[in-house]
Amino acid sequence: MKKSQRFRLHVLCEDELHMNFVLRLADRYRIGEKYLFIDAPPKGIDDAKEYVLKEYVNIVDRWRSARHDENVGLLVVIDGDKEGVLRRRSELTRRLKSANRPPVAASDPVAILVPTYSIETWIAWLCGHRPVSELQRYKSDEPLGRDVARKIKDGVYTPKLALAAWTPPDPDEATHVPSLADARDELSRRLDV
């Protein structure tokens, strides 16, 4: 899909950190904020992952209702947690099947990014934190994850800084953060960015 200046992107993501990452990613690829339609859980939702899983069918339906325009794409961002990229994508596919909807075709401009363990992993890696592990939660309640969680909270590591370091990818990225390497490929194949 070749993008024009009016490329519009429907987005489904888990939380404010995801949303800020997507906004910076859109900036990088010159997709203006007015062309982004972001669906994120309202404040107070306890399980953001479940929200994305539940809303996936609805956002695919919305994207399909607009897909007569080749300048409309869909981006879904859902943390892999312990499940990882393939299991999360399979979960989303099962949601469509359970709702009696056709699967998303390989040629459709629908990218599913699965930061594993979470978006904090990607932000830490892109901001230069080493080592990182997709098996580690980078949250304040995790002894090994506290440092990264604090740096994100304090604004030392931010989506803006992470996206400033988006290219070129670190040579070791596919080894240490395979979900990020997969996301780059997914964005290129599915959304032509």
Sequence and secondary structure as in RCSB ss.txt:
>XXXX:A:sequence
MKKSQRFRLHVLCEDELHMNFVLRLADRYRIGEKYLFIDAPPKGIDDAKEYVLKEYVNIVDRWRSARHDENVGLL
VVIDGDKEGVLRRRSELTRRLKSANRPPVAASDPVAILVPTYSIETWIAWLCGHRPVSELQRYKSDEPLGRDVAR
KIKDGVYTPKLALAAWTPPDPDEATHVPSLADARDELSRRLDV
>XXXX:A:secstr
    TT EEEEE SSHHHHHHHHHHHHHTT  GGGEEEE   TT S HHHHHHHHHHHHHHHHHHHTTSTTEEEE
EE   TTTHHHHHHHHHHHHHHHTT     TTSSEEEE  SS HHHHHHHHTT SS  TTS  STTSTTTHHHHH
HHHTTSS HHHHHHT SS  TTHHHH HHHHHHHHHHHHHH  
